[in-house]
Amino acid sequence: MEVIFIKDITVNVNRDYNYNIVIQKGLLQNLDCFKDIFDNYGKVIIISDTNVAKLYLNDVMESIKSMGCVIHEIIIDSGEKSKTLDKAYDIYEKLLQYNATRGDLMIALGGGVVGDLTGYCASTYLRGLDFIQIPTSLLAQVDSSVGGKVGVNLKQGKNLIGSFYQPKLVIIDSNTLQTLPERVFADGMAEVIKYGCIYDDVLFEKLLKINKNNLMEIIDEVIETCCNIKKEVVEKDEMEKNLRRILNFGHTLGHVVESYFHLEKYTHGESVALGMYAFAQLGEKKGITKVGTSSSIKSILKKYGLPTDFPKLDRDKVLDIVSKDKKFEGSHIHLVLLECIGKTKIQTIENYQIEEYILNRGE
């Protein structure tokens, strides 16, 4: 029997490849509805972390086993510090142990760290295995699981090693959000707010006006909106040569904050929130951003439990971190500023302007 999904988005990356993002509550217990996909593979290797595995791994494995698949699991420690080349090497060794071939499938079951790491390993092991994203955090569901950016961190900075490698399928079950700690949910809301800031003023206003306690009633709609925005952007610019840069709003400064504090003091979403607010202030100061925009962003960030008070940072350490940003092209970098909520402006700056834009911000 054909299954009709509530939300089913097709990402057409190019003429030769497309994949679906399926959004529906209860999917983790009903993965057999994707039997036509799973039937194409010999073995299924599921990668998850210690937190997610104890909540959802059994359900996922039972659902996949019902289709007659051979399953192996790899469990990593939860947290950003698992997103390393050392951990990727450990996964490669497990794949060898399981005799994984190009005819097998990898599944990322977890948040952004699991998705990025699994995707990176899938893209590099035997020069490419198919993989499916099953994101369980809000941040992963609205952002990192879609678009094909995969990679790992170096101690000098985030995501400095990686590739563009699109998944075979993205399966989103928003029931998993019910088990997220409040801070982790807020982490994802930073990316949701980002989409409103750069692309959709209607989404921004809805999030600003809705009673926070009622958000879960429309969460599938919110996830779908964000995924559709990312789909549109990725379809136009898969390799981030132009339009896709707008998805980095708040991220250049956010990655500085994350790296400065060694991925310990602030989450990714909290760091991006700080970056979005600071760059909104900067845009107003330079006459690029409509006055009052930063105030609106501050209000919505505070509403969803995200920080706006920027920490004091050492100048030389910040400049060293920024100099290693993967978004540099020669001597310049593209910063994303806002003209107003829902509309962006890409500002290209040279090395000598870094201090003016990054350190001074909107202060």
N, C-alpha and C positions, 0 to 999 in steps of 0.2 A: 504493500500500500504506500502510495506517495505521501510524504510528510509535508504539510504546508507550514512553513515557519512564520512566526509573527513578524520578525524583522530579518530580512535577507538582503544583504548589500553585496553587489559584485564589484570587485576592484579590477579594472582593465588596465593592467600595467603597460602592456603593449599588444601588438597584434597577435603575438604568439603565446601570451600567458595572461591568465586571469584567475582570481580566486574569490571565494565568498567569505563574508563576515556574517555569521548567523547569531542572532541575539534572541534568546528565549529562556525563560526560567525553567529549571528542571532538566536541562540538557545533559548535565554530568551523569545522571542516572539513566540516560536514554541515548547513549552514543551509537547504539545499533541502528539508529536512523541514518547514520552515515556509512552503512555497511558497503555500499557501492564503492566508497573510497578505500575503506580498510581492506577490502578484498584484493586490492592491487599490491599488497605488501606481504612479505614473508614473516618478518618479525616486527614488533613494535617496542621501542625503547622509550620509556617514560622518564623524564627528568623532573624532579620536584625538589622542594626544600623541606627542612625538618618541621617547619610550622604547617605548611600546606599539606604535606603528606599524611599527617595524622588526622586531618579533617576530611580529605577528599580522595586520597589515592586508592583506597579500597573500592569506593564506588566506581571510580573510573576504570580500575582494572577489571572488576566484575562485569561492567558494561561491555568492555572490549573483549573479554574472554568469551562472552556469550556469542561472539561472532566467529569463534574458533581460532583466534589469533594467538601466536606465541608471544609472551610479554616478558620484558625485563625492566627492572627499575634501577634508577640511579638517584640517590638522595644526597643533596648537598646541604651544607649549613646555611641557614637563612641569613640574609643581610647582604649589603653592598660589597663587603669584603670577600665574598665568594666569587665576585665577577673578575677573575684574574686569569692570566695565562697558566699559572700553576694548576688552577682548578680545571681549566680546559684540558690540560695534559692528563689529569686524572680521569676525565671523561673519555678521552681518546683511548686510554688503556682499558677502560671498561668496555668500550665498543669493540676493541680487539678481542677481549675475553669472550664477549657475546657473539663473536664472528659476524659483526654487522657488515652488510653489503649495501651496494647502491639500490638493491631491491627491497630495502627495509625502511621503516618510518621512525622518525623521532618525534616525541611529543613534549612540549614545554607546558608543564602544569604548575602554574604559580604566578608570581608578580613579575615586575619588570626585570629584575636580576635574572631569574630563571629563564625568562623569554629571550633576553639578550644573549645570555651564555649558551643556551641550547641552540639558538639560531646561528651563533658564531661557529659552534662545533659542527652543526649540520652543514654549514656552508664550506667548511674546510676539510672535514674528514672524508677521505676518498674523493676529494674535490666536489663533494656535494651529495647529501642525502635529503630526501623530502622531509619536511617537518610541519607539524600542526601546532598552532598556538591555542592553548586553553588558559587564558588569563584569569586570575582569581582576585586580583586587586583592581580598584577603580582606575588607578593610574595606567595599569597595563591594558585594561579594557577599552579605555578611551584614547589611548595614545601609543604606547610602546609596542603593542602586539600587531599593530597595523603599519604597513609602509615599508617593511623590510630592512630597517636599520638594526643590525646586530653587532655585538662586539663586547670587548672587555676593557677594564681600566688598567692603567699603569699607575705607579705610586705618584708620578708627576702630574696626572690628570685623568679625567673621565673619558672613557670611550675612545682612547687614542689608538686602539687596535680594533679593527672591525671591517665590515663589508656591507654591501647592500644585497640582501638575500631574502626573497619574498617567501612567505609560508604557502603551504598547499591549501590551508583552511584556517579560519579563526573562529573558535567556538566560544561564545560569551554567555555564561549563565550568571545573571546578576544575583541569584540566591547566595552566591559566595560572599557577597558584600556584607551579609548579615553577621559574619563572623570576624569582620575586620575591626581591630582596635580603632578608637576614635581618631587617633593621630594618623594612622595609616589611611583612613578614609579621607581625612583632610588633605593628606599628601596628594591623593588623586584629584581632589577638587581644585587644586592649583592648576592642573592641566585642563580641566573643564573650563575654568575661568579664563585661561589663556585663549581657548578657542573663541569665547565670546569677545575677548579683547581684540583679536586679530581679524575676525571673520564674520561674527554674528552678533550684532547689537541686540537682537531680539532675545537670544539665549542669555546674554548678559543681564538684560533687564528682568527676565523671568527669574533668574537666580537671585537677583538683588531683591525682588519683591516677594518671592514665595516664602512662606513660613518654613524655616529650616527643618522643622519636625515633619513636614509633609514631603520632603524631597524624595524619599524612597518610593513614594506613590508614582512618581514620574521618572524614576531613574532609568528605565529602559529607553524612554523617549530621549533623555539627555544623552545616554550612551550612543544611541543611533545618530543623533545630531552631530556629535563629535566625530564619530566614525565616518559619516558622510562628508564632513568637512575635510578630514584627512584624506579620504578617498579622492576627492576632487583635486586636492593639491598634489598628491602623489601621482595621479594619472597624468597631470600636466608637467610634472618635474620630478621623476623618480630619483634622480641622482643629485638633487639639491644644487642645481646650477643657477636657479633663479627663484621661482615662486616658493619652492619648499623652504627657503630660508625664513619665511615668516613664522614657521613653526618653532623657531628658536627664540621667539620673544621671551625675554627674561632669562634665557638659558646661559648666555655668555657670562653675565655677572653671577648667575646662579651656580654655574660650575666653578667659578672662582671661590665662592663661599664654601661649597662642598669640599673642594680640594684643600682650601686653607685650613679647615678644621678636620682634615683627614677622614671625611665621610662619617663623622661621629656626632657632631653637635646638631647639625640640621639635616633633615631628610631632603630628598631631591625636590619634592614639591614645596617645602618651606623655603628652600634656596631660590627656586624659580619665583616664588611669591615675592621675595625680597628684590629680585632682579626686575620683575615687572613693575613694581611700585617705584623703584629707583629710576628706571628708564622712562616711566611716565612723568616723573618730576623733571628729569633731564630734558625731555621733549618739550615740556612747557617752558622751561628756562630758556631754551633755544628758539622758541617761537614756532616749533614744528607741531606740537601737540595742543589740541584745544584746551584752554584753561578750564580747570574743574575735573579733567579726566583722571588725574592722579588721586583726587579726593574720592571719586567714585570707586576707583580700584582699591583704595585703602579701606573703604567701607565694606566692599564685598569680601575682601580677604579676611578682615576681622570677623565678619559674620560667620565664615566657615572655619574659623579657628587657625588662621594662618598669620605668620608674623609680618610686621611692617617696619619694625625698628632695626635699622641696619647696624651690624656690629662694627666695632672699630678694627681696622685691618692695617697691617704694616705695609707701607708703600712699596718697598723693594720686593717683598714676598708676593704681593699682588701682581706686580709687573712681570715677575718671573713666571707666575702661573698663567697669566694671559698670553705671554709670548709662546706658550706651548699649546694654545688652543688649536684644535684640529681644523677650525674654520678659516684660519689664515690662508690667504692666497698671495704668495710672494710677500710684499711688504704691507698688505692691507687686509682688513677684515670687514665683514658686512655686519652691521648692527641693526637690529629691528627696533624701530620706534613707532609710535602711534601718531596718526593725524587726529583721530578721535576713536571712540569705541567702535570696533568693527572695521577699521581701516588703518592699514599700516603704511610705513615709509621705510625703505631700506636706506640706511646711511652708511656709505663706504668711507672708512677712515684709515689713515696711514699710521705707521708705527709711532710717529712723533705726536699723534693726537690721542694715543691710548690714555695717557694720564688725565687729559682733559675730560674724556668721555667716561672712563671707568672709575677713576679715583674721585673725581669731583661730583659726578652724577648730577643730581638735581639739587644739591645742597647749597 
